[in-house]
Amino acid sequence: MSSLPPISDGTSRGRLAGDPGTSDVAVRDDLLFRPIVDIDAGSVLAVEVETPGPATGAQSGDTAAQAQQLARLARRVVAEEPLLPLVLPLPSAAVMSGPTAFELVENELRRAGRRPRDITLMLGPDLRDIPRAALVRGVRGLRERGFRCAFGTSSVPPDLLLEADPFLLRIDPEIVAGVPSDDRRSAVIEGLVLIGRGSGIYPMATGVATVAQLVKLRDIGLRLAHGPFFAADEWRPGGRVNPVPDPSVTSEVPELGSGPRVSEFMGPPVAVTAEATAEEVLDAFTNDPALNSVILIDHRERPLGLIDRSRFLLAITGPYGHALHARRPAERLADSPRTVARGLPAMAALRAAGTDRDRVYDDLITVNEFGQCTGIVHVSDLIRSLARADHAVVPS
């Protein structure tokens, strides 16, 4: 992103209001907003703005004009996203003009109620063409004015990262695309994460497109990312982003050995919300004598607890049990859920069930990559199936 297009305030062509010195140029409304997501929590931490394609008059090399364009861009973007921190593109050559060229940008921000510290200026990949001393001096100058600075490519020498000390480092999508299958690219990202951890720089993966990529990046220790996995190009500030997988689930997934998967033993779950009363759960057990357990779920269908039939009925049918529990939340009688990934081998699930001797025969809850409940598995079914499989391979 080496250039900035002229930005309008809602019109498609002409002068900008309040900017009489600007010549008539074609004004493009092709901004792309990218949500920068915390891949541990799934929350949007900031918004990056991209201006795809070359813009008319943006390659003049006039750093004052580029600063004016940045000011107009800031005014437009702040109107769209008034709260979250913003990452705005900046032609790398503009940093050589000195910090005074950005007074206009700072004034626009303050008029909109934002401060320079809310803005990270992303230098494009052409920063590699800037003389090192000038680049470092320019980044420091922007920092002194209160702006944060980001490098738009990770293809820079590590010692330059340490000397310039950018706030954010954009990991190129070509590198991210090779994850997780290419160990070399994964190692590059891991190295950048280690550099960032030791120097206070935040690496950000771009172009994340699959669950497998996200899981690998999270295992490496990366925290920030954006890409088509989270939102399409049409995303606007305030819009929803796709949820990230639950770490407790994805960390279990590979070491898949041979044998059947727990999904083959999965039955439909009976679930109630966390606000359900014990009387509602009692009705569920009464209406289905074969029901072993009831699952408590949250608003995203993630399991919060499991109510075992035997223990529940023992509590509620004992002396004063109905009076004590019936109209109170059922979660008071629930145990913590024992979840397994639906793709886990049955043998691995059986081992997981055996880790708690007091609850060996409690049902297991199968969950998808996002931690949502997908089914229930009876441990007794796993034992019978694996016992038959072992018997079948014993030579006569």
BARO-755133 format. One line per 3 residues: number of its first residue (from 0); their letters; for each residue z, y, x of N, C-alpha, C, O. Coordinates in steps of 0.1 Angstrom, whole numbers. Atoms other than C-alpha are relative to their C-alpha. Layout:
residues N
NUM	a	Z Y X Z Y X Z Y X Z Y X; ...
END
This chain:
residues 396
0	mss	0 -12 9 0 0 0 0 12 9 10 19 11; 0 -11 -9 -12 27 23 -4 13 -6 -5 23 1; 3 -13 7 -21 53 -3 6 1 -13 10 -9 -19
3	lpp	-6 -3 13 -8 69 -34 -10 6 -9 -16 16 -6; 9 -6 10 -29 76 -65 7 12 -6 19 12 -7; -6 -11 7 -24 109 -83 6 -6 -13 0 -15 -19
6	isd	-7 5 12 1 103 -112 0 10 -10 4 22 -8; 0 -9 11 -2 119 -146 13 -2 -8 20 -11 -6; -12 1 9 25 125 -172 -5 -4 -14 0 1 -24
9	gts	5 5 13 5 108 -200 -14 2 -2 -20 -4 -11; 14 -3 2 -30 122 -197 -8 -9 10 -2 -13 20; 8 8 -8 -58 103 -182 -8 7 11 -14 1 20
12	rgr	8 -7 -10 -76 131 -163 5 15 -1 8 20 -11; -3 -14 0 -69 167 -152 11 4 8 17 -4 16; -11 -6 -8 -42 189 -137 13 -5 -5 14 -8 -17
15	lag	-13 3 4 -6 180 -137 7 13 -5 6 24 1; -7 -12 5 16 203 -158 10 5 10 17 -3 17; -9 -6 -10 35 227 -136 -4 -2 14 4 1 23
18	dpg	4 2 -13 14 219 -106 -14 6 2 -24 -1 4; 13 -7 1 -14 245 -106 -8 -1 12 -20 1 12; 8 1 -12 -24 239 -70 -7 -13 2 -14 -14 12
21	tsd	6 13 -2 -36 204 -76 -14 1 -6 -16 6 -17; 13 0 4 -73 200 -78 -3 -11 -11 5 -20 -12; 3 10 10 -90 181 -107 -4 -13 6 -14 -13 13
24	vav	3 13 -5 -90 144 -98 2 -10 -11 9 -7 -21; -2 11 10 -92 112 -118 14 -5 2 18 -9 13; -14 4 0 -57 103 -127 1 -15 -6 -5 -17 -16
27	rdd	0 14 4 -50 66 -129 14 -4 -5 24 0 1; -13 5 6 -23 49 -150 0 -15 3 1 -23 -7; 0 14 -3 -23 16 -131 12 -4 8 11 -13 16
30	llf	-12 3 -8 12 15 -118 5 -14 -5 4 -18 -16; -6 13 2 27 -20 -115 15 1 3 19 6 13; -15 0 -2 65 -23 -119 4 -15 2 2 -24 -6
33	rpi	-5 13 -4 81 -53 -102 15 0 0 22 7 8; -15 1 0 117 -63 -110 4 -7 12 0 -18 15; -6 7 -12 136 -71 -78 13 -7 -5 22 -1 -10
36	vdi	-10 9 7 159 -100 -88 9 -5 10 5 -10 21; -10 7 -8 191 -113 -73 -2 -15 -4 2 -19 -15; 3 14 4 181 -150 -72 12 -9 -1 11 -20 -5
39	dag	-12 7 3 217 -161 -72 5 2 -14 8 -7 -22; -5 -4 14 227 -142 -104 -10 1 -10 -7 0 -22; 11 -2 10 193 -137 -120 -1 14 -6 -8 16 -15
42	svl	0 -14 6 200 -100 -126 -10 9 8 -13 6 20; 9 -9 -6 175 -72 -119 8 11 7 16 18 1; -8 -10 -8 189 -50 -91 -7 13 3 -1 23 5
45	ave	8 -12 -3 160 -26 -86 -14 -2 -5 -17 -13 -10; 14 1 4 124 -19 -95 -9 6 11 -7 17 15; 10 -4 -10 96 -17 -70 -13 4 -8 -17 -2 -18
48	vet	12 -5 6 65 3 -79 -12 -2 9 -11 1 21; 12 3 -8 31 -8 -67 -12 8 -6 -13 10 -18; 11 -8 5 -1 13 -69 -13 -8 5 -18 -4 16
51	pgp	11 8 -5 -30 -13 -66 -13 8 2 -16 17 -6; 13 -6 -2 -63 -3 -52 0 13 6 10 20 6; 0 -13 -7 -74 28 -33 -1 11 -10 -6 9 -21
54	atg	-1 -12 8 -69 62 -48 -9 11 5 -11 12 17; 9 -11 -4 -92 91 -48 8 11 8 18 15 4; -6 -10 -8 -84 115 -20 13 -3 7 19 5 13
57	aqs	-13 4 -5 -55 95 -8 0 -3 15 10 -5 22; 1 4 -13 -69 87 26 -3 12 9 -9 11 20; 3 -12 -7 -72 123 38 8 2 13 4 9 22
60	gdt	-8 -2 -12 -44 120 63 9 12 -1 17 14 8; -8 -12 2 -28 152 49 13 -4 -4 15 -8 -16; -13 5 4 8 143 50 7 8 -11 15 3 -19
63	aaq	-6 -9 10 18 173 29 -5 -4 -14 2 -4 -23; 6 4 13 -6 162 2 6 -14 -4 8 -16 -16; -6 13 3 8 127 4 14 1 -5 18 -6 -14
66	aqq	-13 -2 4 43 140 0 0 6 -15 8 3 -23; 2 -5 13 31 159 -31 -3 -11 -10 3 -11 -21; 3 11 8 17 128 -45 12 -9 -3 14 -14 -14
69	lar	-12 8 2 49 110 -39 10 7 -9 17 0 -17; -8 -7 9 68 137 -57 -4 -2 -14 4 -4 -23; 5 2 13 46 133 -87 2 -14 -5 6 -17 -16
72	lar	-3 14 4 50 96 -86 14 -2 -3 18 -9 -13; -15 1 3 88 99 -84 3 6 -14 11 0 -21; -2 -6 13 87 122 -114 -4 -9 -12 3 -11 -22
75	rvv	5 9 11 67 97 -135 8 -12 -1 12 -17 -12; -7 13 0 86 66 -124 14 2 -5 20 -6 -12; -14 -3 5 121 82 -130 0 1 -15 10 -2 -21
78	aee	0 -1 14 110 89 -165 -1 -14 -7 4 -15 -18; 1 14 5 102 52 -170 13 -8 3 18 -15 -6; -12 7 -4 134 39 -152 10 10 5 10 13 17
81	pll	-9 -11 -4 162 64 -152 13 -5 6 21 3 10; -13 6 -4 190 40 -141 0 -8 13 7 -5 23; 0 9 -11 181 13 -116 -5 7 13 -14 16 12
84	plv	6 -5 -13 174 20 -79 -15 -3 0 -20 -13 -6; 14 2 0 137 24 -72 -5 -2 14 0 3 24; 7 2 -13 114 13 -44 -14 6 -2 -22 0 -10
87	lpl	13 -7 1 84 36 -40 -9 -1 12 -3 -1 23; 9 2 -12 53 32 -18 -2 13 7 -2 24 1; 2 -11 -9 48 56 11 -10 -3 11 -7 -12 18
90	psa	9 3 -12 18 58 35 8 2 13 15 12 14; -8 0 -12 33 50 68 -2 13 9 7 17 15; 3 -12 -8 16 80 85 9 12 -4 11 21 3
93	avm	-8 -11 5 37 103 63 13 2 7 19 13 7; -14 -2 -6 69 96 82 -1 8 13 9 13 17; 2 -8 -12 54 114 112 0 15 -3 1 23 7
96	sgp	1 -14 4 53 147 93 14 7 1 15 19 0; -14 -6 0 91 151 96 6 1 -13 -1 1 -24; -7 1 13 117 151 69 -2 12 -9 0 11 -21
99	taf	2 -12 9 110 187 57 -11 -2 -10 -11 5 -20; 11 3 10 78 174 40 5 -6 -12 -2 -6 -22; -5 7 12 100 155 16 10 8 -8 17 2 -17
102	elv	-8 -8 8 119 184 3 -5 1 -15 4 1 -24; 6 -1 13 95 185 -27 5 -13 -8 8 -12 -20; -4 13 6 103 148 -34 15 1 -4 19 -3 -15
105	ene	-14 -1 3 140 155 -32 3 9 -12 12 6 -20; -2 -9 11 138 184 -56 -4 -6 -13 3 -4 -23; 5 7 12 118 164 -81 11 -10 -5 14 -11 -17
108	lrr	-10 10 3 144 137 -80 13 6 -6 18 2 -16; -13 -6 4 174 160 -84 -3 7 -14 7 7 -22; 2 -5 13 157 177 -114 0 -11 -10 3 -8 -22
111	agr	0 11 9 154 143 -130 14 -7 0 15 -17 -7; -14 5 0 191 136 -123 2 -12 9 11 -20 8; -1 11 -10 185 111 -94 2 6 13 -1 18 16
114	rpr	-2 -4 -14 195 113 -58 -8 -8 10 -13 -18 6; 8 7 -10 176 104 -27 5 -14 3 -2 -24 6; -5 13 -3 200 75 -21 -4 -11 -11 -2 -23 -8
117	dit	5 10 11 186 59 -54 -14 -5 4 -19 -14 -3; 14 3 -2 152 57 -38 -2 -6 14 4 -1 24; 4 7 -13 139 33 -11 -15 3 2 -23 -1 -7
120	lml	14 -3 -2 106 44 4 -6 -12 8 -1 -15 20; 6 12 -6 84 14 13 -12 3 8 -22 7 2; 11 -3 -9 62 19 43 -10 -12 -1 -5 -24 -1
123	gpd	9 11 1 30 -1 40 -2 -8 13 4 -5 23; 2 8 -12 18 -28 64 -7 7 11 -6 3 23; 6 -8 -10 -1 -1 83 11 6 10 7 13 19
126	lrd	-10 -5 -9 33 8 99 -1 -5 14 3 1 23; 2 6 -13 23 -15 127 -10 9 9 -10 7 21; 10 -8 -8 -4 11 137 7 13 4 1 21 12
129	ipr	-7 -12 -3 22 39 140 7 -1 14 13 -12 17; -7 1 -13 35 47 176 15 -3 -3 21 3 -11; -14 5 2 69 30 179 10 12 -1 18 12 -10
132	aal	-10 -11 -1 88 61 189 -1 9 -12 10 13 -18; 2 -9 11 73 82 161 5 -7 -13 11 -1 -22; -4 8 12 80 54 135 16 0 -1 21 3 -11
135	vrg	-15 0 0 117 51 145 5 14 -3 15 15 -10; -5 -14 2 121 89 146 -2 4 -15 7 10 -21; 3 -3 13 105 92 112 10 -7 -10 14 -1 -20
138	vrg	-10 7 9 127 65 96 14 6 1 20 7 -10; -13 -6 -2 158 81 110 0 14 -7 11 17 -13; 0 -13 7 147 115 96 1 -2 -15 8 6 -21
141	lre	-1 2 15 142 101 61 15 -4 -3 20 -1 -14; -13 5 2 176 84 64 10 12 0 19 12 -8; -8 -11 0 192 117 73 -1 9 -13 9 16 -16
144	rgf	2 -8 13 178 133 41 6 -8 -12 6 -3 -23; -6 8 11 195 105 21 -9 -11 -5 -4 -19 -13; 9 11 5 165 82 15 3 -13 8 7 -13 19
147	rca	0 13 -7 165 45 23 -14 -3 3 -24 1 -4; 13 3 -5 136 31 41 -2 -15 0 7 -23 3; 3 15 0 118 -3 38 -13 -2 8 -21 7 8
150	fgt	12 4 -7 92 -21 59 -8 -9 -10 -2 -19 -15; 9 8 9 63 -34 38 -6 -12 5 -14 -18 -2; 5 13 -6 56 -63 61 11 -5 9 18 2 16
153	ssv	-10 7 -9 77 -88 80 -7 -3 14 -1 -8 23; 7 3 -12 50 -90 107 2 11 10 -7 18 14; -4 -10 -10 68 -67 131 9 -6 10 16 -16 7
156	ppd	-9 6 -10 87 -74 163 15 1 -4 19 11 -10; -14 0 3 123 -83 158 8 12 6 17 17 -1; -7 -11 -6 135 -57 182 -3 14 -7 5 23 -6
159	lll	3 -12 8 117 -30 161 9 1 -12 13 11 -16; -9 0 12 137 -41 131 14 5 4 20 13 -3; -13 -5 -4 169 -36 151 1 14 4 11 21 1
162	ead	0 -14 -4 159 -3 164 -2 10 -12 5 20 -12; 3 -8 11 145 12 132 11 -2 -11 14 8 -18; -11 3 10 172 -5 110 -4 4 -14 3 12 -21
165	pfl	4 -3 14 153 -4 77 10 -6 -10 17 -16 -6; -9 5 10 173 -10 45 -5 -13 -6 3 -22 -9; 7 11 7 148 -35 31 -12 -5 8 -18 3 14
168	lri	11 6 -8 123 -59 47 -8 -9 -10 -3 -18 -15; 9 7 9 94 -71 26 -7 -12 7 -14 -11 16; 6 12 -6 85 -107 34 -14 -3 -7 -14 -4 -19
171	dpe	14 1 5 47 -111 30 -2 -12 -9 3 -23 -6; 3 11 10 35 -132 0 -7 -12 7 -6 -23 2; 7 11 -7 13 -152 24 10 -10 6 8 -22 7
174	iva	-11 8 -6 45 -165 41 7 -7 -11 10 -19 -10; -7 6 11 63 -171 8 -8 -11 -6 -2 -21 -11; 9 10 7 33 -191 -6 1 -14 7 -1 -24 0
177	gvp	-1 13 -7 39 -218 21 12 -7 -2 14 -19 2; -13 6 3 74 -225 9 -1 -8 -13 -7 -4 -22; -9 7 -10 88 -252 5 -8 -10 9 -1 -16 18
180	sdd	7 11 -7 60 -275 19 -2 3 15 -2 -7 22; 3 -3 -14 54 -257 52 13 4 7 19 14 5; -12 -2 -7 84 -260 74 0 12 9 10 18 12
183	rrs	1 -11 -9 71 -234 98 3 13 -7 10 22 -2; -2 -12 7 70 -207 72 15 1 -5 21 12 -6; -14 0 4 104 -217 59 9 4 11 19 11 9
186	avi	-8 -3 -12 117 -214 94 -1 15 3 9 21 7; 1 -14 -2 103 -179 97 9 8 -9 15 18 -5; -8 -7 10 120 -168 65 15 -2 4 23 8 3
189	egl	-14 2 -4 153 -184 77 4 9 11 15 14 12; -3 -8 -11 150 -165 109 2 15 -4 11 22 1; -1 -14 5 145 -132 90 13 2 -7 19 13 -6
192	vli	-13 0 7 175 -140 69 12 2 10 21 9 8; -10 -1 -10 196 -145 100 1 14 6 11 19 9; 1 -14 -6 184 -112 115 6 10 -10 14 19 -6
195	grg	-6 -9 10 192 -94 83 15 -1 -2 22 9 -3; -14 2 2 226 -109 80 8 6 11 19 11 10; -7 -6 -12 235 -98 115 -2 15 2 6 21 9
198	sgi	3 -14 -2 220 -63 112 1 9 -13 0 21 -12; -2 -7 12 226 -53 76 -14 3 -7 -14 12 -16; 13 -2 7 189 -55 66 -2 -10 -11 2 -22 -9
201	ypm	2 10 12 180 -71 32 -14 -5 0 -23 3 -4; 14 6 1 149 -94 34 -2 -2 -15 6 -6 -23; 4 2 14 130 -96 1 -13 -8 0 -23 -4 5
204	atg	12 9 1 106 -124 -7 -9 6 -11 -4 10 -22; 10 -5 10 74 -113 -26 -10 -11 -3 -13 -19 5; 10 10 4 50 -133 -46 6 -13 -4 -1 -23 -5
207	vat	-6 12 4 75 -159 -57 -6 -5 -13 -6 3 -23; 8 5 11 56 -181 -82 6 -13 -7 3 -15 -18; -4 13 5 74 -214 -87 15 -2 2 22 5 10
210	vaq	-14 3 -1 109 -229 -92 3 -6 14 13 -3 20; -2 6 -14 104 -249 -59 2 10 10 10 9 19; -1 -11 -10 99 -217 -39 13 7 -2 20 9 8
213	lvk	-13 -7 2 129 -200 -55 11 -8 5 20 -3 12; -11 9 -4 152 -230 -49 1 0 15 12 0 21; 0 0 -15 141 -232 -12 5 13 6 13 13 15
216	lrd	-4 -13 -5 145 -195 -7 15 2 -1 22 7 8; -15 -2 2 180 -196 -22 8 -9 10 18 -5 15; -6 9 -10 189 -226 0 0 6 14 10 4 22
219	igl	1 -6 -14 178 -207 31 10 11 1 15 14 12; -9 -10 0 201 -179 21 -5 14 -4 2 24 -3; 6 -13 4 177 -152 8 7 4 -14 11 -5 -22
222	rla	-7 -4 12 191 -131 -20 -10 8 -10 -9 7 -22; 8 -9 8 163 -107 -32 -15 -5 0 -20 -11 9; 14 5 2 128 -116 -46 -6 7 -11 0 11 -21
225	hgp	7 -3 12 101 -106 -69 -13 -7 0 -17 -12 11; 12 8 1 69 -122 -81 -3 -4 -14 5 -2 -23; 4 4 14 51 -138 -111 10 -10 -6 9 -11 -18
228	ffa	-10 9 6 79 -163 -115 9 8 -10 13 3 -20; -9 -8 7 101 -135 -128 -6 8 -12 0 9 -22; 6 -8 11 77 -114 -148 -15 2 3 -19 2 15
231	ade	14 -2 -1 40 -108 -154 -3 15 4 6 23 5; 4 -13 -5 21 -77 -142 2 10 -11 4 22 -8; -2 -9 11 26 -62 -177 15 5 -2 18 13 -10
234	wrp	-14 -3 1 64 -60 -172 2 15 2 -4 21 10; -4 -14 -1 80 -26 -177 15 1 1 22 -9 -3; -15 -2 -1 115 -13 -169 7 -2 -13 3 3 -23
237	ggr	-7 3 13 140 -26 -194 -4 -13 -6 3 -18 -15; 5 12 6 120 -57 -201 8 -12 5 15 -11 15; -7 12 -4 133 -93 -198 -7 -6 12 -19 -5 13
240	vnp	6 8 -11 128 -114 -167 4 -15 -3 13 -18 -10; -2 14 2 126 -152 -166 14 -4 7 16 2 18; -12 3 -7 160 -168 -158 -2 -9 12 -12 -16 14
243	vpd	0 8 -12 167 -184 -124 7 -13 -2 16 -14 -11; -7 13 2 176 -221 -121 15 1 4 19 9 13; -15 1 -3 213 -230 -120 1 -6 14 -4 -17 16
246	psv	-2 6 -13 223 -236 -84 7 -14 0 3 -22 8; -7 13 1 246 -265 -94 -9 -11 -3 -6 -23 -1; 10 10 4 216 -283 -108 -10 -3 11 -12 -14 16
249	tse	11 1 -10 189 -276 -82 5 -6 13 -3 -12 20; -5 5 -13 212 -285 -53 1 -15 0 2 -21 11; -1 14 1 214 -320 -66 -14 -7 1 -15 -19 5
252	vpe	13 6 2 177 -326 -69 -6 -5 13 5 -9 17; 5 10 -8 161 -342 -40 6 -11 7 -1 -17 -2; -2 13 -5 173 -372 -24 -2 -10 -11 7 -18 -14
255	lgs	3 9 12 157 -391 -52 -4 -14 6 -15 -15 12; 3 13 -4 158 -428 -44 -8 -7 -10 -13 -1 -19; 7 9 10 142 -457 -62 9 -2 -12 20 1 -12
258	gpr	-8 4 12 152 -469 -96 -2 10 -11 -8 20 -9; 2 -9 12 153 -454 -131 8 13 1 17 14 9; -6 -13 0 162 -418 -137 9 0 -13 8 -7 -22
261	vse	-9 -2 12 190 -407 -161 -7 4 -12 -3 1 -23; 7 -5 12 164 -392 -184 -4 -12 -8 -7 -11 -20; 3 12 8 155 -428 -194 11 -5 -9 9 -13 -18
264	fmg	-12 4 8 190 -432 -208 5 11 -9 16 10 -15; -4 -12 7 192 -398 -224 -1 -1 -15 -11 -5 -20; 0 -1 14 201 -394 -260 2 14 -5 5 23 3
267	ppv	-1 -13 5 201 -364 -283 15 5 0 24 -3 -4; -14 -4 0 233 -343 -278 4 6 -14 -5 11 -21; -5 -7 11 255 -330 -306 8 11 6 18 9 13
270	avt	-6 -11 -7 265 -295 -296 4 10 -10 -2 12 -21; -5 -12 8 285 -266 -311 2 11 9 3 10 22; -3 -12 -8 291 -231 -299 14 0 5 23 -7 0
273	aea	-13 -1 -6 321 -221 -279 10 5 -10 23 3 -9; -9 -6 10 336 -204 -310 3 -11 -11 11 -8 -20; -3 10 11 336 -236 -331 14 -4 0 21 -5 10
276	tae	-14 5 2 369 -248 -345 1 -15 1 -9 -22 1; -3 15 -1 385 -282 -341 -4 -7 -13 -8 -18 -13; 3 6 13 379 -288 -378 -15 -3 -1 -19 -13 -6
279	evl	15 2 0 341 -284 -373 -3 -12 9 -12 -20 5; 3 11 -9 342 -309 -344 5 -13 -7 -2 -23 -6; -5 12 8 363 -333 -366 -10 -4 -10 -13 -16 -12
282	daf	10 3 10 336 -331 -393 -12 -7 7 -17 -17 1; 11 6 -7 310 -340 -367 3 -15 3 -5 -24 1; -4 14 -3 329 -371 -356 1 -9 -13 -2 -20 -13
285	tnd	-2 7 13 337 -381 -392 -14 -4 -6 -15 -15 -11; 13 3 5 300 -379 -402 -8 -10 8 -18 -15 3; 7 10 -9 289 -401 -373 9 -8 8 14 -4 18
288	pal	-10 9 -7 312 -430 -364 -5 -4 14 4 -8 22; 4 4 -13 290 -438 -334 0 11 10 -4 9 22; 0 -12 -9 293 -403 -319 11 -1 10 23 -2 6
291	nsv	-10 1 -11 311 -405 -285 6 14 4 18 15 7; -4 -13 -5 313 -368 -277 -8 11 -6 -19 9 -11; 7 -13 4 305 -332 -287 1 9 11 11 10 18
294	ili	2 -9 -11 293 -306 -263 2 14 -5 -4 18 -15; -1 -14 2 304 -270 -263 -10 8 9 -11 5 21; 11 -7 -7 275 -247 -253 2 15 -1 7 20 -11
297	dhr	0 -15 1 271 -209 -246 -13 4 -7 -20 -4 -12; 12 -6 7 244 -186 -260 -13 -4 7 -23 -2 1; 12 5 -7 220 -199 -234 -2 -15 0 -10 -21 8
300	erp	0 14 1 226 -235 -243 5 -8 13 0 -19 15; -6 6 -12 245 -242 -211 13 -6 -4 21 0 -11; -13 7 4 274 -267 -214 12 7 6 12 10 17
303	lgl	-13 -6 -4 309 -252 -213 11 -10 0 21 -8 8; -10 10 1 329 -282 -222 -5 -13 -7 -15 -12 -14; 3 13 7 329 -318 -235 12 -5 -7 23 -5 -1
306	idr	-11 5 8 351 -331 -263 -2 -15 -2 -11 -19 -9; 0 15 1 357 -369 -260 6 -4 -13 16 1 -17; -4 4 13 360 -386 -293 15 -6 0 23 -2 -8
309	srf	-13 7 0 391 -408 -284 11 10 2 21 10 -6; -10 -10 -3 411 -380 -269 2 10 -11 13 15 -14; 0 -10 11 402 -355 -296 7 -6 -12 16 1 -18
312	lla	-6 5 12 411 -378 -325 15 -3 3 23 -2 -7; -14 3 -3 444 -388 -307 8 13 -2 19 13 -7; -7 -13 0 453 -351 -305 1 5 -15 11 11 -19
315	itg	0 -7 13 443 -340 -340 6 -9 -11 9 -4 -22; -6 9 11 455 -371 -360 14 -3 3 21 -10 -5; -14 2 -3 489 -372 -343 9 8 -8 4 16 -17
318	pyg	-10 -8 8 521 -357 -357 -3 15 1 -4 21 12; 3 -15 1 513 -321 -368 -13 4 7 -16 16 8; 12 -3 -7 480 -324 -350 -10 9 -7 -16 18 -2
321	hal	10 -8 8 458 -311 -378 5 14 -2 -3 23 -1; -6 -14 2 481 -282 -385 -1 8 13 -3 20 13; 0 -7 -13 482 -273 -348 -14 4 5 -15 15 11
324	har	13 -2 -6 445 -276 -340 -11 4 -9 -21 10 -5; 12 0 9 422 -276 -370 -6 13 0 -19 14 1; 6 -13 2 417 -239 -374 -1 8 13 -4 20 13
327	rpa	0 -6 -13 419 -231 -337 -13 -4 8 -19 -14 4; 12 4 -7 390 -231 -312 1 -14 6 11 -18 12; 1 14 -4 379 -266 -303 1 -1 16 4 -11 21
330	erl	0 0 -15 376 -256 -266 14 -3 6 15 -7 17; -13 3 -5 414 -260 -263 2 -15 2 11 -19 10; -1 14 -1 408 -297 -266 -11 -6 8 -13 -18 9
333	ads	12 4 -7 377 -298 -244 4 -3 15 13 4 20; -1 3 -15 374 -312 -208 -12 7 6 -22 11 -1; 11 -6 -7 351 -297 -182 -12 -9 -1 -11 -21 0
336	prt	12 9 1 315 -309 -186 -4 -6 13 -3 0 24; 5 7 -12 301 -334 -161 -15 0 -2 -21 -8 -9; 14 -2 2 265 -324 -157 -7 -7 12 -3 -8 23
339	var	9 6 -10 237 -342 -139 -14 5 -3 -18 7 -15; 14 -4 2 201 -331 -134 -7 -12 -6 -5 -24 -3; 7 11 7 178 -350 -157 -9 -9 8 -13 -19 4
342	glp	8 8 -9 157 -362 -128 8 -8 10 1 -15 18; -8 7 -10 186 -377 -109 -1 -15 -2 -2 -20 -14; 0 15 1 185 -415 -102 12 -5 -8 23 1 -6
345	ama	-11 5 8 207 -435 -125 12 -4 9 23 -3 6; -11 4 -9 226 -449 -95 8 12 5 20 11 6; -7 -12 -5 234 -414 -82 9 5 -11 20 10 -9
348	alr	-8 -5 11 246 -404 -117 12 -9 -2 23 -4 -5; -11 9 1 268 -435 -118 11 3 11 23 3 8; -10 -4 -10 284 -425 -85 7 13 -4 19 14 -2
351	aag	-6 -13 4 290 -390 -98 10 -3 -11 21 4 -11; -9 3 11 307 -405 -129 13 -6 6 24 -4 0; -11 6 -6 330 -425 -106 9 8 8 19 4 13
354	tdr	-9 -9 -8 344 -395 -88 13 4 -6 22 8 1; -13 -3 8 370 -389 -115 5 -12 -7 -1 -16 -17; -4 12 5 389 -420 -121 6 0 -14 5 -9 -22
357	drv	-5 -1 14 405 -407 -153 -10 2 -10 -8 0 -22; 10 -3 9 372 -399 -168 -13 -8 3 -24 -4 0; 12 8 -4 349 -427 -155 -10 -2 -11 -22 -1 -9
360	ydd	9 4 11 335 -436 -189 -3 12 -9 -9 10 -20; 5 -12 8 331 -400 -203 -15 2 1 -21 -1 12; 14 -3 0 296 -391 -213 -4 10 11 4 19 14
363	lit	6 -10 -9 274 -373 -188 -10 9 -7 -16 4 -17; 9 -10 6 254 -342 -198 -11 2 9 -10 6 20; 12 -3 -8 219 -339 -186 -4 14 -2 -4 19 -13
366	vne	4 -14 0 206 -304 -178 -13 2 7 -17 -6 16; 13 -3 -6 173 -289 -169 3 10 12 14 12 16; -1 -8 -12 166 -266 -139 8 13 -2 12 19 7
369	fgq	-8 -12 3 183 -237 -157 14 -2 -5 20 7 -11; -14 3 4 215 -255 -165 1 -2 -15 13 -2 -20; 0 2 15 206 -259 -202 2 -15 -3 -4 -24 3
372	ctg	-2 14 4 218 -290 -220 -13 -6 -6 -19 0 -15; 12 6 6 190 -314 -227 3 -14 -6 -5 -20 -13; -3 13 6 208 -346 -236 13 -5 4 21 1 12
375	ivh	-12 7 -3 237 -370 -233 -2 -14 5 -12 -20 0; 1 14 -5 241 -402 -213 13 -7 0 23 -2 4; -12 9 1 266 -430 -220 1 -7 14 -9 -15 17
378	vsd	-2 7 -13 280 -443 -187 -1 -15 -2 -7 -22 7; 1 15 2 282 -478 -202 -14 -4 -1 -17 -16 4; 14 4 0 244 -478 -207 -5 -1 14 -13 -10 17
381	lir	5 0 -14 239 -470 -170 5 -13 7 -2 -19 14; -6 12 -6 263 -498 -160 -8 -13 -4 -11 -21 4; 7 12 5 246 -524 -182 -14 -1 6 -19 -12 10
384	sla	14 0 -5 211 -514 -171 -1 -4 15 -9 -12 19; 0 3 -14 219 -514 -134 5 -14 3 0 -20 13; -5 14 -2 238 -547 -137 -11 -10 -3 -13 -20 4
387	rad	12 9 3 207 -563 -153 -10 1 11 -16 -10 15; 10 -1 -11 185 -549 -125 5 -8 12 -3 -14 18; -5 7 -12 208 -563 -98 -1 -15 -3 -5 -23 7
390	hav	0 14 3 209 -597 -116 -15 -5 1 -17 -17 5; 14 5 0 171 -598 -118 -6 -2 14 -15 -10 16; 5 2 -14 166 -595 -80 8 -10 7 4 -13 19
393	vps	-7 11 -8 191 -622 -71 -8 -13 -1 -12 -17 -11; 9 12 0 171 -653 -60 8 -12 -6 20 -13 -5; -6 12 6 177 -685 -79 2 -11 9 6 -22 6
END
